Amino acid sequence: MGKILVTGGTGYIGSHTAVELIGQGFEVVIVDNLSNSQERTLDGIEEITGVRPLFERFDLCDTERTEAFFQKHTDIDAIIHFAAYKSVGESVQEPLKYYRNNLVSLMNLLDAMKKHGVQGMVFSSSCTVYGQPDELPVTEQAPIQKAVSPYGNTKQISEEIIEDFLKAGPALNAISLRYFNPIGAHPTGLIGELPLGVPENLVPYVTQTAIGIRKELKVFGDDYDTPDGSAIRDYLHVVDLAKAHIVAIRRILERKQKKNYEVFNLGTGRGVSVFEIIHTFEEVTGVKVNYVVTGRRPGDIEKIWADPTYANKELGWKAESTLGEALLSAWKWEQYYRDHLEKAKQ
Ligand code: UD1
């Protein structure tokens, strides 16, 4: 089938993608430095798939270590590169940490790709590259806007690095996937998002509030120019998102790309407000979420949702799950995980 290096494979999207890859018969090797994830995610992957992926813990910014890895695994066919820092707020406080980590690791991988005959890379990009678009839904042709945070800038620069790199090496291939807002967890509830400390993202904050770890959810602004005043995003189920990576990997391995560098939006095409998230969560779980409305969060945009037509047509991929299913899976995971933590303490 093929041997795929999944960097950041113990992380949120990486672990779900590893599960889908294994399910499709790919051999998976995970590299992660565990800076924002836990090794026991491998147990969850194994429990779901019956296969424990190979795992190596190291930092992809370490050039020599990365080179040694590729000398050992000479048969890697393609890379899915998730490993990166992703906190918008932290990136404003510590910009160099973000530029160094997110860009050096990418360049090390690209070097290795060329040197060791790896066919291509699927790169984790983000709808953050569009800023607040003038036209909605947003297509891949929308102009890239100046990034509001160093984190967002690392995604823009990474895409440029990849594109330039491929221009100089036309035999190499890559696909950037611009994710909208991934939420939810594997339906088994055995893997999911594991925010360290206080969550910054909406859905983990909702589930932690519902389970009683947080007193109340702060809704960042109800004075936006949207139907209910709260901000709008395009939330997609992480399992749907993971599946898109399999399609992208096949497209590279089967040489079906139209150009050696392609970009796709991955979203549902539907904009959902913060209040809708709260209400749908309450509806599907029967659990109330305490919330207060506070001021807007600096750097937040008002509204964005994807035009996923290109991915639908060209990749034959579509986000299938409903918002309710995604939120229910997030809740199942929160409960499983807390229960596990309690048991581990006893
Ligand atoms: C942000 C980044 C995105 C990044 C993602 C990764 C921006 C514009 N986007 O997405 O590039 O890939 O994080 O982590 O910086 N909200 C609340 N209360 C909360 C948390 C969030 O009301 O406690 C609201 C936010 O204001 C926003 C929505 O919920 O309207 C989603 O927020 P979040 O989950 O943090 O994602 P983004 O900000 O869209």
Boltz pocket constraint, residues with backbone or C-beta under 6 A from the ligand:
constraints:
  - pocket:
      binder: B
      contacts: [[A, 86], [A, 87], [A, 88], [A, 126], [A, 127], [A, 128], [A, 152], [A, 179], [A, 180], [A, 181], [A, 199], [A, 200], [A, 201], [A, 202], [A, 203], [A, 205], [A, 217], [A, 218], [A, 219], [A, 220], [A, 221], [A, 231], [A, 232], [A, 233], [A, 274], [A, 297], [A, 299], [A, 300], [A, 301], [A, 302]]
      max_distance: 6.0
